[in-house]
């Protein structure tokens, strides 16, 4: 287990050095209150992660018909995250907001999350 903890630390160090800060945003919609006739404002929670935004290769486009023109691959270091990114979250990279589309991959050998690989679309 200590080996994979070291790999998670190494992944975070490398992505911090060669990547950039990424904001992962989770929004919870306020539940409608019929007595008040309104809903409270949405709750937005942000966490900052370290990530690398990468283009898909031509080979990946050929092998996966779910990748659309303009989609990117976002690799996020798992270590230090307060919560795991999900398909309903948004990510903000370089001031641009991206939606997460399936598949969301977790590199998780022996139960230790090291890296999340997301397909993102703006």
N, C-alpha and C positions, 0 to 999 in steps of 0.2 A: 504494500500500500504506500509506503514512503517513496518508492520509485515514481509512482504516478503523481503523487503530490509534488515531487520535484519537477516532473514534466509539465504540470499545470503552472508552476511558477515560471519555468522556462518559457512556456507559451505566452504568458502574460508579459514577461520581460521583452521577448522578441516583438510581439505585436505593439507594445508600448514604444519601442525604439523605431520600428519601421511603419507603424500604422498611425492612427489618429483617434482622438476622443470621439465617441459615438454616444448619443443620447437614446435610450430605450424608453419609450413613453407608453404607459398603461392608462387607459381612460375607462372609468366606471361611470356608466350613465345613471343619473339620479332616477330613482323609482317614482313613478307618478303617484301622487296622493289625491284620491278622489275627493276627500273632504276639503282640501285646500284648493283643489282644481288646478294644481300645477305640480311640477317636479322640481326638486332642488337642483342646483347646478351640478354639472358633471364633476367628478373627482379625477384629477390628473396627477399621476405619480411618475416622476422621471428618475432614472438612474443613469449615471455615466459609466460607460464601459470603454474598453480599448478594442478597436477593430480595424480591419483592413477591407476596403471596398475594391473589388477586383472584377474585371470583365470576364464573361464566360468565353471559353475557347470555341473555335469553329467545330471541333469534334463534339463538344458538349451540346451545341445547337443541333448537330446531326443526330445525336443519340437520345435527345430529350425534347419532344415536341411541346412540352409545357413551358419552355423558356421562350419568352417573347423578346422582340427587338427592344433594347434599352434596359432589360433586366440586368441586375448585377448580383454578384456573389459577395456576401458580407461575412467575414470570419471574425468572431468575437471571442476573446479570451474568457473562459468560464470563471477563473479564480477571482474572488472578490465581489461577485455579483450578489446583490441582495435577493434577487428572484430571477428565475429563468425566463428568457424571452419566449413569447407565445405568438400564435398566428394572429391574434387580435391586437397585438401591440403595433406601434409605429416606431420607426427609427429615424433619427435626424443625423445626417452626415453632411458636413460642410454647408449647413444651413438649408439643406434640402430634405423634405420629408418623404420617406419611403414606406410602403406597406410591405409586410412580410407575407409571402405566398408559399404554399407547400412546395417542396418538402422542407421541413426544419430538421436539420441533422444535429445530433449531439455526439461528439467524440467522447466516449465514456468507458475506457477500459477499466475493468475491475471495480466499477462503481464510483470512480473518481472523474467528475466532469473536467475536461481539459479545454475543449473548444466547442463553440456552436457555429454551424455553417448555415446561413440563411440565404434564401433567394429573395431579393427585394425588388420592388417595382414602384416607380414614381408616377 
